[in-house]
Amino acid sequence: MKKPRIHKLVPKKLRKGGSAPAEQSDAGSVPRITNETVAEHREEVLSSARKYIYPLQHSKHKIVLISTALFITALVAFFTYTTLALYRFKSNSSFLYGVTQVIPFPIAKAGGRFVSYENYLFELRHYIHYYETQQPQDFSAAQLNDYKKRALNKVVDDAYVKQLAAQHKVSVSDQELNDQIAIVRNQNRLGANDKGFEDVLRENFGWSVSDFKRELKQQLLAQKVVAALDTNTTAQAKAAQAELNAGADFATVAKKYSQDPATKDDGGDYGFLLDKTNRDIPAAVTDAVFKLKPGETSGIINTGYGLEIDKNLDNQGDKVHAAHIVFAFKDINSYLNDLKSKQKTRFYISQ
């Protein structure tokens, strides 16, 4: 066998004194991997993928724009519908009531305090529920408008009451609220048990227990505000109590101080026997009287509408023969009207 000639195995460039290209290895045509070749390869791959990436990015951007536009349109439509329904058509539907529980739409401004639309619908809906369920009737437009005015005036007055309460540092604690509920429930005025209590509230007013507490708390606040402002009535009650404590005759003190024309001349005698379920007697009075022994006199009782001092004349079975001295509070409107004249009410719906 002939041996190959060496010069045929050596590339011509080397035979001429040249050097092999940097991109090729000694093996021949296999390219050498360098930073430059890696970068070039990566760019080729990325450039071939961009034709798929760019349309996808464009689609995502378009989806975001469309979604945002739809959301804004829906939001504008929702607020437009809600505003028209509340302020122009004055709807009191359950849906809109739910909306006002979340979004604080105002219905009026009482002095410096906004009155929420939700407060108004809360009052109006329980008026309507009561008359629809307890006194079934078809509402005329005039009747419904009357209830609407009543509800609106009520929530505006409540706002002024809260303003007076803040000025005079008057508040109602949870304990006071629970004590008042306990008094009423112990007299079986709101059902004999928890279920009965809840049923009475739901059937009569469409309320939950928390709704009832909300309404009762506002009533108690108004009563405490009047008691704090009407200092003359409080002073008279304390003067009468001082005379009784000093040994004065109850009937004599009643004739001197009592503001109840029906019982004053009879020494404060109610004229009928009291029982625990008598709804004509304030619950606080009934609660106090039935804790007295015959001949005992109570302290000053706040009935909400005034102050009372009661005496147990004698027990007759499960009933009590009693007498009282009444001190009537000034009408709370006398205080509210003074405040309203200084801080006008601005209504956002027509009355």
C-alpha positions as CSV (number, residue, x, y, z in Angstrom):
1,M,0.0,0.0,0.0
2,K,1.2,3.4,-0.9
3,K,1.5,5.9,1.9
4,P,-0.4,9.2,1.3
5,R,1.7,12.1,0.6
6,I,1.9,14.4,3.6
7,H,1.3,17.6,1.6
8,K,-2.1,16.3,0.5
9,L,-3.2,16.1,4.2
10,V,-2.2,19.6,5.0
11,P,-4.6,22.4,4.1
12,K,-3.2,24.7,1.4
13,K,-3.3,27.7,3.8
14,L,-1.0,25.9,6.2
15,R,1.2,24.9,3.4
16,K,1.5,28.5,2.4
17,G,2.3,29.6,5.9
18,G,-1.3,30.7,6.7
19,S,-3.3,29.8,9.8
20,A,-6.6,28.0,10.2
21,P,-9.7,30.2,10.6
22,A,-10.7,31.0,14.2
23,E,-14.3,29.9,13.6
24,Q,-13.2,26.3,12.7
25,S,-11.7,23.6,14.8
26,D,-9.0,21.2,13.7
27,A,-11.8,18.8,12.8
28,G,-12.7,20.8,9.7
29,S,-16.0,22.5,9.0
30,V,-17.5,22.2,12.6
31,P,-18.0,25.8,13.9
32,R,-16.4,26.8,17.2
33,I,-18.8,28.0,19.9
34,T,-18.0,31.5,21.1
35,N,-19.8,34.3,22.8
36,E,-20.4,35.9,19.4
37,T,-22.0,32.7,17.9
38,V,-24.2,32.2,21.0
39,A,-25.5,35.8,20.8
40,E,-26.2,35.4,17.1
41,H,-28.1,32.2,17.6
42,R,-30.2,33.6,20.4
43,E,-31.1,36.6,18.3
44,E,-32.2,34.3,15.5
45,V,-34.4,32.3,17.9
46,L,-36.0,35.4,19.4
47,S,-36.6,37.1,16.1
48,S,-38.4,34.0,14.9
49,A,-40.6,34.0,18.0
50,R,-41.5,37.7,18.0
51,K,-43.9,37.2,15.2
52,Y,-46.0,35.1,17.6
53,I,-45.3,37.3,20.8
54,Y,-46.3,40.7,19.4
55,P,-49.8,39.7,18.3
56,L,-50.4,38.1,21.7
57,Q,-49.2,41.2,23.5
58,H,-51.4,43.3,21.3
59,S,-54.4,41.1,22.0
60,K,-53.9,41.3,25.8
61,H,-53.6,45.1,25.6
62,K,-56.8,45.2,23.5
63,I,-58.6,43.0,26.0
64,V,-57.6,45.2,28.9
65,L,-58.8,48.3,27.1
66,I,-62.1,46.7,26.2
67,S,-62.6,45.4,29.7
68,T,-61.9,48.8,31.3
69,A,-64.2,50.5,28.9
70,L,-67.0,48.0,29.6
71,F,-66.5,48.4,33.4
72,I,-66.6,52.2,33.2
73,T,-69.7,52.1,31.0
74,A,-71.4,49.7,33.4
75,L,-70.4,51.9,36.4
76,V,-71.8,55.1,34.7
77,A,-75.0,53.3,33.8
78,F,-75.4,52.0,37.3
79,F,-74.9,55.4,38.9
80,T,-77.2,57.0,36.4
81,Y,-80.0,54.5,37.0
82,T,-79.5,54.7,40.8
83,T,-79.5,58.5,40.8
84,L,-82.6,58.8,38.7
85,A,-84.4,56.1,40.7
86,L,-83.6,57.7,44.0
87,Y,-83.8,61.4,43.3
88,R,-86.3,61.7,40.5
89,F,-88.6,58.7,40.9
90,K,-88.0,58.3,44.6
91,S,-88.1,54.5,44.5
92,N,-88.1,52.5,47.7
93,S,-87.4,49.1,46.3
94,S,-85.4,46.5,48.2
95,F,-82.6,46.6,45.6
96,L,-82.2,50.4,46.0
97,Y,-82.4,50.1,49.8
98,G,-79.5,47.6,49.6
99,V,-77.6,50.0,47.4
100,T,-78.0,52.8,49.9
101,Q,-76.7,50.5,52.6
102,V,-73.4,50.3,50.8
103,I,-73.1,53.7,49.1
104,P,-73.9,56.7,51.3
105,F,-76.2,58.7,49.0
106,P,-77.4,61.8,50.9
107,I,-81.0,62.8,51.0
108,A,-80.6,66.0,53.0
109,K,-78.2,68.1,54.9
110,A,-79.3,69.1,58.4
111,G,-77.0,71.9,59.5
112,G,-73.5,70.5,59.1
113,R,-74.6,66.9,59.1
114,F,-75.5,64.9,56.0
115,V,-78.6,62.7,56.3
116,S,-78.2,59.4,54.4
117,Y,-80.8,58.1,52.0
118,E,-80.5,54.8,53.8
119,N,-81.9,56.3,57.0
120,Y,-84.9,57.6,55.1
121,L,-85.7,54.3,53.4
122,F,-85.3,52.5,56.7
123,E,-88.0,54.6,58.2
124,L,-90.3,54.7,55.2
125,R,-90.1,50.9,54.6
126,H,-91.1,50.1,58.2
127,Y,-94.1,52.5,58.0
128,I,-95.3,50.9,54.8
129,H,-94.7,47.3,56.1
130,Y,-96.7,48.0,59.2
131,Y,-99.7,49.4,57.4
132,E,-99.6,46.7,54.7
133,T,-99.4,43.9,57.2
134,Q,-101.3,45.1,60.2
135,Q,-103.8,47.4,58.5
136,P,-104.1,45.9,55.0
137,Q,-105.1,48.6,52.6
138,D,-104.3,49.8,49.1
139,F,-102.1,52.9,49.3
140,S,-103.3,55.9,47.5
141,A,-100.7,58.3,46.1
142,A,-101.7,60.8,48.8
143,Q,-101.2,58.3,51.6
144,L,-97.8,57.2,50.3
145,N,-96.7,60.8,50.0
146,D,-97.7,61.4,53.5
147,Y,-95.6,58.5,54.8
148,K,-92.7,59.8,52.7
149,K,-92.9,63.2,54.3
150,R,-93.2,61.7,57.7
151,A,-90.1,59.5,57.2
152,L,-88.1,62.4,55.7
153,N,-89.0,64.8,58.6
154,K,-88.2,62.0,61.1
155,V,-84.7,61.4,59.8
156,V,-83.9,65.1,59.6
157,D,-85.0,65.6,63.2
158,D,-82.9,62.6,64.2
159,A,-79.9,64.3,62.6
160,Y,-80.5,67.5,64.7
161,V,-81.0,65.4,67.8
162,K,-77.6,63.8,67.3
163,Q,-76.1,67.3,66.8
164,L,-77.6,68.4,70.1
165,A,-76.5,65.2,71.8
166,A,-72.9,65.8,70.7
167,Q,-73.0,69.4,71.9
168,H,-74.3,68.4,75.3
169,K,-72.3,65.2,75.6
170,V,-75.3,63.0,75.7
171,S,-75.1,59.3,74.6
172,V,-76.9,56.0,75.0
173,S,-74.8,53.1,76.2
174,D,-75.3,49.5,75.1
175,Q,-76.1,48.7,78.7
176,E,-78.9,51.3,78.8
177,L,-80.2,49.9,75.5
178,N,-80.2,46.3,76.7
179,D,-81.8,47.3,80.1
180,Q,-84.7,49.0,78.2
181,I,-85.3,46.0,76.0
182,A,-85.2,43.7,79.1
183,I,-87.9,45.8,80.8
184,V,-90.2,45.7,77.8
185,R,-89.7,41.9,77.2
186,N,-90.2,41.1,80.9
187,Q,-93.6,42.6,80.6
188,N,-94.3,40.4,77.6
189,R,-94.9,43.4,75.3
190,L,-92.6,42.0,72.6
191,G,-93.1,38.2,72.8
192,A,-92.5,35.7,75.5
193,N,-89.2,34.4,74.2
194,D,-86.5,35.1,71.7
195,K,-88.4,33.6,68.8
196,G,-91.6,35.4,69.7
197,F,-89.6,38.6,70.0
198,E,-88.1,38.2,66.6
199,D,-91.5,37.2,65.1
200,V,-93.2,40.3,66.5
201,L,-90.5,42.6,65.0
202,R,-90.5,40.9,61.6
203,E,-94.3,40.7,61.3
204,N,-95.1,44.2,62.5
205,F,-92.2,46.2,61.2
206,G,-90.1,44.0,58.9
207,W,-87.3,44.5,61.3
208,S,-84.5,42.3,62.7
209,V,-83.4,42.6,66.3
210,S,-80.5,44.9,65.3
211,D,-83.0,47.1,63.4
212,F,-85.1,47.4,66.5
213,K,-82.1,48.3,68.6
214,R,-81.2,50.9,66.1
215,E,-84.6,52.6,66.3
216,L,-84.8,52.3,70.1
217,K,-81.4,53.8,70.5
218,Q,-82.4,56.8,68.6
219,Q,-85.6,57.2,70.7
220,L,-83.6,56.9,73.9
221,L,-81.1,59.5,72.7
222,A,-83.9,62.0,72.0
223,Q,-85.3,61.4,75.4
224,K,-82.0,61.9,77.1
225,V,-81.4,65.1,75.1
226,V,-84.7,66.6,76.3
227,A,-84.0,65.6,79.9
228,A,-80.6,67.3,79.6
229,L,-82.0,70.5,78.1
230,D,-85.3,70.8,80.0
231,T,-83.7,71.7,83.3
232,N,-86.8,73.4,84.8
233,T,-88.8,70.1,84.6
234,T,-85.9,68.2,86.2
235,A,-85.7,70.8,89.0
236,Q,-89.4,70.5,89.7
237,A,-89.2,66.8,90.0
238,K,-86.3,67.0,92.4
239,A,-88.2,69.6,94.5
240,A,-91.2,67.3,94.8
241,Q,-89.0,64.3,95.7
242,A,-87.3,66.4,98.4
243,E,-90.7,67.2,100.0
244,L,-91.7,63.6,99.9
245,N,-88.4,62.5,101.5
246,A,-89.1,65.1,104.2
247,G,-92.4,63.4,105.0
248,A,-94.9,65.4,103.0
249,D,-98.2,63.7,102.0
250,F,-98.0,62.2,98.5
251,A,-101.5,63.4,97.5
252,T,-100.7,66.9,98.6
253,V,-97.5,67.0,96.7
254,A,-99.3,65.6,93.6
255,K,-101.8,68.4,93.7
256,K,-99.0,70.9,94.0
257,Y,-96.7,69.7,91.3
258,S,-98.4,67.1,89.0
259,Q,-99.0,68.2,85.4
260,D,-101.5,65.4,84.7
261,P,-104.9,67.1,84.7
262,A,-106.7,63.7,84.8
263,T,-105.2,62.6,88.1
264,K,-103.8,65.7,89.8
265,D,-107.0,66.6,91.8
266,D,-107.3,63.0,93.0
267,G,-103.8,63.1,94.6
268,G,-102.3,61.4,91.5
269,D,-104.5,58.2,91.8
270,Y,-104.5,56.4,88.4
271,G,-108.1,55.5,88.8
272,F,-107.6,51.9,87.7
273,L,-105.4,49.0,88.7
274,L,-102.1,48.5,87.0
275,D,-101.0,45.2,85.6
276,K,-97.7,44.3,83.9
277,T,-99.1,44.1,80.4
278,N,-100.9,47.4,80.4
279,R,-99.7,49.1,77.3
280,D,-101.1,52.5,78.4
281,I,-98.5,52.8,81.1
282,P,-94.8,53.4,80.2
283,A,-92.8,50.2,80.6
284,A,-90.3,52.0,82.9
285,V,-93.2,53.0,85.3
286,T,-94.7,49.5,85.4
287,D,-91.3,48.1,86.1
288,A,-90.7,50.5,89.0
289,V,-94.2,50.2,90.5
290,F,-94.2,46.4,90.7
291,K,-90.9,46.5,92.6
292,L,-92.5,48.7,95.4
293,K,-94.1,47.4,98.5
294,P,-97.5,49.0,99.6
295,G,-96.8,52.5,100.9
296,E,-93.4,52.8,99.2
297,T,-92.6,55.6,96.8
298,S,-90.3,55.4,93.8
299,G,-87.5,57.6,92.8
300,I,-87.7,59.9,89.7
301,I,-88.6,57.8,86.6
302,N,-87.8,59.0,83.1
303,T,-90.7,57.8,80.9
304,G,-89.3,59.4,77.8
305,Y,-92.0,62.0,77.6
306,G,-91.5,63.3,81.1
307,L,-90.6,62.4,84.6
308,E,-92.7,60.6,87.2
309,I,-92.7,59.7,90.9
310,D,-95.0,56.8,91.7
311,K,-96.4,55.3,94.9
312,N,-97.8,51.8,95.5
313,L,-101.0,52.4,97.5
314,D,-101.8,48.7,97.8
315,N,-101.6,45.4,96.1
316,Q,-104.7,43.7,94.8
317,G,-103.8,40.2,93.7
318,D,-101.4,40.4,90.8
319,K,-102.3,44.1,90.2
320,V,-101.3,47.3,91.9
321,H,-103.3,50.3,93.0
322,A,-101.0,53.2,92.4
323,A,-100.7,57.0,92.2
324,H,-98.2,59.2,90.4
325,I,-96.9,62.7,90.1
326,V,-96.2,63.7,86.5
327,F,-93.7,66.3,85.2
328,A,-94.0,66.8,81.5
329,F,-91.0,67.6,79.4
330,K,-91.1,70.4,76.9
331,D,-91.7,69.3,73.3
332,I,-88.4,68.4,71.8
333,N,-89.4,70.3,68.7
334,S,-89.0,73.6,70.6
335,Y,-85.3,72.8,70.8
336,L,-85.1,71.4,67.3
337,N,-86.8,74.4,65.8
338,D,-84.3,76.8,67.4
339,L,-81.5,74.8,65.9
340,K,-83.2,74.6,62.5
341,S,-83.7,78.4,62.4
342,K,-79.9,78.8,62.8
343,Q,-78.8,75.9,60.6
344,K,-81.2,75.5,57.7
345,T,-82.0,72.1,56.2
346,R,-81.2,71.5,52.6
347,F,-83.3,68.7,50.9
348,Y,-82.1,66.8,47.9
349,I,-85.5,65.5,47.0
350,S,-88.8,67.4,46.8
351,Q,-91.2,66.9,49.7
